[in-house]
Amino acid sequence: MKDYRWLLFDADNTLFDFDAAEEHLLTRTFLHFGVEPSRDRMDRYRAINGAMWAAFNRGEISQEALVVERYRRFLEQEGIAGDPAAWNDYGLHCLARDPVLLPGAEELCRALAGRYTLALITNGVAFVQRERLERSPLRDFFGERVYISGEMGCRKPEKVYFDRVLAHLGAAEEKELVLVIGDSLSSDIQGAVNAGLDSVWLSPEEARAGAVRPTWQVPSLDRLGALLGV
């Protein structure tokens, strides 16, 4: 492995346990609006939400429209009367207050921070990501090196997003020393490919990348630490 200097970490399902946090926010949101939080109902919401974020990554919808449209579609599909904007607002505030980390995330960042410069790269909703990071022990490892697409006017996997991150880090002329780490092929790994950067795909060993090829694939943060020498 190269002697990297900068590590660009995705947030959700890379360091933060978004699946667990989403379970919490959906339960709270459904109960708040008087809806039974059944497993089937949660799964149907997740299918809609996943499709909407995929459309966002392809540049087909803005984040502002996405976050409300997902609830509009869900409420319509379930035959539930309600204001999708109100559902979204309540759910996002629940998420912001719930900084659940993946096992080993804090320990890994602590070990890596002594050897690398860490940065956070995320397409998540800005105030949610800011508040979750501030409430988590990870805040001390990233400092001002937090790059949120909604604050930058561009998004992963666009090359311009990574170009701006590299420029701010002072890494634009040393791209070979930059490593992108994330769980999403369509935003993290495709973004690394677009920007000419090496990448690590955090995913189960049996998962196949297909046409989007990461430099490395690891199934866990423990294995990532071993790959990076900590």
Phi, psi and omega in degrees: 000145178295162175271080183292156177246322183244133175244120180257107184264130163295162181263293190285128183061021169240309173245317176270141177276084184294324181299316178293317180295323179294321176302316180295313185292322179294318178301312181295318182292314179301313181295322179300323182262015173074031181244136179293123182277067181284158178299316180299318181294318178297319180296323179292321176297315182298323178297317178295313182298316179298319179294323180292318179292327175297320177295322177297315180299330178275359179079022185267347181208147178281159178295322180299321179284321183304310190295334176270320183299324180299320179284326177299314180294319180296311181298320178296315181297322182274352183068035182254129176281135179171166180265110183300329178294321178292319177299314181297314182299315180296315182297318180295321179291327173297316181295319182299330183268010188230074184278071180282125179262152171292149179305129178087356184296314181296314182297320179295313181297322178298317180292318183290327184298338178280348184237336185229164168266121183261140175225151179251128181237123187211145171265002184294166180298131193302308186293329178294312182295320179297313184290318179298316180296317180296327180277352185255161176288355180283344187304325184287343184271344186247334178055232179273003184269058180238118188241106185251125188304320181296340178266350187251348181076015176206173189215158165294138012260021184296139179300322183298326178300310182291325177300319180290322177298312181297321179297317180294324180282347186075027185250006187298329181266002180228048184299334180291347180259011182250134180234126177266133182232123180192170183262350187257120174295320189283335180247309184285304186286318176297322177298318177298317178300314181299325184267359180073037183245152172287159185210157171237124177265117178272105187198161177302149183301329183281349180290144180243134186285332183073225186286335181269113190254113173284162176289319176224160174227127178228148185269352186202165177292329176300315180292327176297315178302317179297319179298323183268002173082028177235000000 
